[in-house]
């Protein structure tokens, strides 16, 4: 009904007004209905009409990124996606716009050299935040090439020969401390911590010219504790990176204690890196070329690379030493065979050096098998399919899709390896039982132009420590919690469980 209102007595009608009255509950209901319609429509599109709709995987993961994000934050994503690969095969849709792979062909297609084609760029939400300085792990192509060229000197064979006395010094110190602790009470130690003490002290010296003092004090340096907490925060930052609209809420969504530890880690990295830059030490270590004036590397870039070096250069090596100890002690036959090889090869600790450890073929097989079953970086390292799309493992994938190879899935796939869940080092020694294994499906140091430059150093550390450990001690697994040691959560890297081992010094006459 039109209501006419007259002003005064002049008899002239005012402009008609329409009168509407909505209650707050009506407005909220309307908003709820509109959001519901949008979510339902988006879910239907993602599941049935999206360019990735034909790829296998759970419908909930196809419908919403929340399936992926919740498992990422809980540390269960890698194991659950591995199980999906065992169910669906070499490719699984794990989010509306993300595919996970487990084949050797996918390794080449995603991470390999792409002559004449644009690279599959690193996925920014996965690796970093635009406000953070780039390190070698997250840098774009041109910067990555510069960082790699400058840092490669510290990882060359010549550098390893130069660094061997320093490395051997820390191996000696580790063995002395183990002997001291093995002589106390039940001879039981928590060996994961000791491997971490060793790798953090060594990497601290190689990167900054000074150790953290973990081996001397038999405890973690405060910075090392910060690093472990900072790794947990990475999962939150990765998760929030998929929702840029929540950027302003990050300070409220991330647990304060994690944010504080992350900032403390950054502050300590800056302090250590600047101290190394101002020192007069001249040696072929990890950052020697980065701190030269002619390198044109900014301080933030130095800090970013230093942080990457500390985490990637220590935690991953300690993980392999821990996992190989676990698998050896779970498999008495393999343990006995490796002990026999080590003790037959050397007459004294001084013989265990960079050159002589190359003769330990069975040890190398054991390390490779540990890398297969418990890869130091079990997560998929996400890349972005370039605009226009591309072929991956024989199938066309739309541009803008997040793609990765999940190491934990590739390494335990029955399509890639015979007896995939069993620890059998002989598969790496031309045993005819495993002639059909697709060894190229296992790439613990990645592949292509961005593969890990620290591979040779990592193997040197692992072989020296494991050889000395088995030459000097008999190891025995101490029963622990009912939970299996390798049943651990993943926040990009493993959250390792304690591993208790009884050490008995070898008596030689």
N, C-alpha and C positions, 0 to 999 in steps of 0.2 A: 504494500500500500504506500502511495506517495503522500507524505505529510507536508502540508504547506504551512509555513509560519509567516505571520504578518507583523511588520515592525510598526509599533505605535498605532496611529489611526489613519496613516496616509493611504491605506488600501493597496499598497504595492507589495506583491508577494516576493519573498526571498528565494534564492536558488534551492531547488529540491535537494534534500539530503537522504542518502540511503543509510540506514542504520543496521550495523551488523554487530553481533555480540558473540565472541567465542570464549569459552572458559579455558583455563590453563590445561586442564585434563584433555580437552579436545585437541589443542595444539600439540601436546605431547603425543597423543595417539596418532595424529597425522604424521608427525615426524617418525614415529616408530614404524608406521605402515610403509612410508616411503623408503626408509632404510631397509626394511625387510624385503620390499620388492627389489631394491637394488641388489641386496646380497643374494637373493634367490636367483635373479637374472644372471648375476656374475658367476654364481656357482654352476648354473646350467651351461653358460658359455664355456667356462673353464673345462668342464667335464666332457662336453659333447661337440663344441664348435671351435675351440682353441686350436691353433696350428699344431700343438703337441697332443691333441686329444687321442690320436691313434697309438701313442706309446703306452706300454703296460705300466701298471703301478696301482697302488691303492687309491680309490676314488677320493678319500678324504685329503690325501696329499695333492691330488690334482685340483681339488676344489679351493683350497686355501693354503697360503704360506704358513699359517699358524701350526700346521702339523709339523713342518720342518723346524720352525723356530722353537717350539716347545721342547723338542728333543735335543736341539743344539744347546739350549740353556741348561738342560738336565744332564748333558754329557753322554747321552745314549744314542745320538744320531748315527754315528759310524757303525755301531753294531746292528742297529735296526735296519739301516740301509743295506748292510751286508746280507742280512737275512732276506731282505726283499730281492736282492740279486740272486740268491740261491733259489728263490721261488720263481722269479720272472725271467731271469737270464741276464745277458750282457748289458742291457739298457733298461733303466727304470726311471719313471717320472716321479720325482720326489717333491715337487712343488709345481704350482701352475705354470711357471716358466723356467723350470730347471730339470735337467736330465743327468743321471749318474750312470757311468759306464764302468765296465770291468774287463775289457779286452785289450790285447796288445795293439790292435789296429787303432783303437781309440786313443791310446797313448800317443801314437804318431800323429793322428789327425788333429788332436787338441793341443799337444805340447811340442810337437816336433818342428823341424825346420820346414817352413812353408815358402819355398822358393817361388817368387813371382806373385805371391798372395799376401794379403794383410794378415798379420798375426792375430791369433785369438787373444785379445788383450786381457790382462788380469782384471778380475771382477772387483771394481772399487768397493762396493758394500762389504765384500768378503774380506778384503785385505786391509783396508785402511779407511781413514777418515780424511776428508780433504784438508782439514786443519792441521793434520800431522805431517811432519817432514818425511819425505820419501827415503826409504832405505833400499837396499838391493832387492829385498823381497817384494816390495810393492811398487817400485819405480816403473815409469813408462819406458818404452823401448829405448829411446836415445839415452836417457839417464842411466838405465840399467846397463847398457853397453859401456858407458863411462865408468860406472862403479865397478863393474866386473873387470875391466881392463886394469884399473888402478889396484884392485885387491888381489888379483890373480897371482901377483908376485909372492905374496905371503903364503900361498898354497901350492906353489910349484915344487917339483922334485928337488930342485936346488935348495929351496927354502926348507924343505923337510930334512934334508941332510944337515943344514945349518942349525935347525931347531932340535935335532935329535938329542943332543946332550941335555937341553932344557927339559924335554919330554921325559927322558930317562931319569932325570933328577926327581921329577914328581912321581914316576913309577916307583923308584927306590923309596921315596918318602911314604907312599901308600903302603908298600910292603912292610916297612918298619912299623908303621902305626898298626897294621893288621897283626903283626907278630906280638906287639905290646898288648893289644886287646884280646888276642887269642889266648894269652897266658893268664887271663883273669877268669875266675869262677868256672862257668860251664863252657868257656871257649865260644860262646854264641855271640854273633854280631848281626846287626841289621845291615845287610850288605848293600842295599839300594842307596842308603845314605852315603856310604863310603865311596861308591862309584861317583855319586854326585859331588862329594867333596873333591875328589880327584879332578873331575872334568871342569868344575868351576874354577878351581885354583889354576889349572893349566890355561884355560881360556882367558882368565883374568890377566895372567902374565903375558900371554901372546898378544892380547889386544891392548892392554894398558900398561904393561911393563911391571905389574905387581900382582901377586896372588890375592885371593880373598882371605887366606889364612884358615880355611876350613879344615885342612888336614892337620894343622898344628893344634887347633883347638878342639878337634873332634865334634864340631858343630857347624851349623850353617851361619854364614855371615848374614847380618840383617838385610843386606841388599838381596841376597839369594832368596830369603823368605819373601821379600817384596816381589821378586820375579815370579814365584809360584802363584801368588795372589793376582799379579798382573795378568797372568795367563788366563785365570778364571774370568777376569774382566773382558778379555778379548771375546769370549762367547757372547757376553751381553752386547758389546759394541757391534759384533757381526749381526746379531739378531736385530738390533735397532737400525742397522744400516739398510735393512730392507724396508724400513718405514721412515723415509726422510721427513715426513710430515710431523714426526714425533721428536725432531731434533731439539726443540726448545724444552722438551720434557725430560731429556736425558739425565740432567742432574737429579731429578726426582725419581727416576725409574731405576737407576743403577745404585746398588747398595753403597752407602757412604764409605764403609770401611774399605771396600774394593777400590773406589775412586781415590781415596786417600793413599792407599798402597801404590796405585798406578802412578799417581803424581810423584810420590816419593821415589819410585823406580826411575821416572824420567829425570828427576833432580839429580839422583845419584849418577845416572848415565852421563849427564852433562858434566858433572864434577870430574868424574874419572876421565872422560874424553878430553876435556880441556887440560887436565893435568898431564896426560900423555902428550898432547899437542905442544905444551910448553916445555916438556922435557927435552934433553939433548941426546936421548937414546937413538942410535943409528943401527937398525937391524931390519932384516926382511921379515917383518911380522905382518899381522892382519891390517893394520891401519897406517903403516909407514908411508905409503904413497898417498893416502887420503889427507895427511896432515902437511904435506909439502905445499909451499905457497903457490907453486905453479900448477897444482892440481885443480884450482878454481872450485874446490868443494867448500860450500858454506858450512858454518857451524851447525845449523839445524840438520843438514845432510850428514855431517859427521856423527851427530847424536843418533840419528835414525839408523845408520849403519852399525854403530856401536851396540845399540840395543839388540839388533838382529843377530849380530855376531855372538853376543853373550848367550842368548837363548838357544839359537840354532847350533852353536858350536859346543855346547855343554850338555844340555838336557837330552838331546837326541843320542849322543854317544853313550851317556850313562844309561839310557833306556835299553840300548842293545846289549850292553854288558850285563844289565840286570836280567833281561829276558833270556839270554843264552845261559846264564847261570841257572835260571828256573828250569829251562827245558833240559839241560844236561842232568840236573838232579832228579828230574822226573823220568829220565830214560837211562838207567844204569848201564846198559850195553854201550850206548853212545859215549857216556861219561868215561867209561873204562877205556874205550878205544882212543879217545882224545888224550886222556892222561898218558897212555902208553906212547902216543906219538910225541908229545911234548917232552917227556922225560927221556926218551930214547934219542932225542935230537940235540940235547944240550947237556954239557957236563957241569956248567956253572952259570949263575945268573948273567955274568958278563957276556956270555955267548948269545944271549937273547937280544938281538939288535935288529935294526932296520933291514939289513941284508938277509940275515939268517932266518928271520921269521917267514920269509917267502917260501921256505921248504915245507911249511906246515899246511899241507893240502887239505887234510881232514878238518883242521881248525877253520880254514876258510869256508869249507862246506857247512860247518856248524854255524858259523856267523851268518852265512847266506840263508840258511834254513830259519834261523831266528828272525832275520829281517823279513822273511816271507810271512811267518806266522804272527809276528808282533812288530809290524813296521813302525819306526819311530814317529812318523807322521801318518797316522791311519786315515785321516780325513781326506776328502777330495779337495784339491786346490783349484778353486773355481776360476773358469775363464768365460769370456763372453763371445758368442758367435758373431762375426762381423755382419754389418748391414748387408742385406741381400741373401744371407744364409750360406750354408756350406754342407758338404757331405762329411758325416762322421760314422765310421764303422758301417759303411754301405747304405746309410739312410740319410735323406735330406732333412736338415734341421734349420728352422727359421732363424733369421737374424735377430739378435737381442736375447737369445736363449742362454741361460747360465748352464755351463757344462763342466764336467770334471770326471776324472777316473778315481774311484774310491779304492785305495790300495788294499784295505782290509778285505774288500770283496774280490778284487782281481787276484790277490794272492791265495785265496782260499776257495776259488771257483773250481769245481770238478771239470769244467770245460777247459781249464788251463793246466791243472796239475792232477796227477794220479794220487790217490790217497791224500786229498788236499788238507785234511785236518790233522794229519800225523806228522810228527817231527822225525824226518828221515833224511839226514845229511847226504846220504849216498846219491840222492837225486841230482846233486851238483857235481858228481864224480863219474859221469858217463855210465851209470848203472843201467843196463838194458831195460829194466823194469820201467824206467821213466823216460824212455826215448821219445815218447809222445808229448811230454810236458812242453808247454809254451813258455820258455824262460823269459821271453821278451815281455810277458805280461807283468813281470815283477820289476818295478823301477823305484827302488827305495830312495834314490837320489834324484828322482824325476828324469826327464830326458829333454833333448832339444837345446835351444840357445839359453834357456834359463835353468839348466840343471844345476845341482848343487856343486859349488866349486870346492867344498871341503871334503869331498869323498875320500881322497887319498889320505888326508890327515886323520879322518875318522877311522879308517881301517888300520892305520898305523897305531893309533891309540888303543883300539880294541884288541889288536893282536898282541901288542906288547903287554898290556895289563892281563889279558887272559892267560897268556903263556907263562908269565911270572907267577900268577895266582896258582895255576895247576902244577907248576914246577915246585913251588914252595909249600903248598898246603894240600891236605886231603879235605874235601868238602863233604858235608852231610846236611841234608835238609832237615830243619827243625820243624816239627808239626806246628802249624799256626792256626788261624781262624778257618772255619769251614769253607769260607769263600775262597775260590781259587785265585791265585796270585794274578793271573792274566785276565781275570774278570774285573776290569778297571774302566773308569769313565774316561771320556775323551773331551778335552777342550782344545781343539786343534792338535795338541799332543796329549800323551797319556797322563792321567793322574795316577801315578804308580802306587801300588800297595806296598807295604813293608814286606821284606823277604828275609827271614831269619835263617842263618846258616851257621853250622858248627865248623870251626876251622881247627884242624890238627896239623901242626907243622910236620913236614916230612923229615924223618930221621934217616940220615945217610951215614954210612960207615966208611 
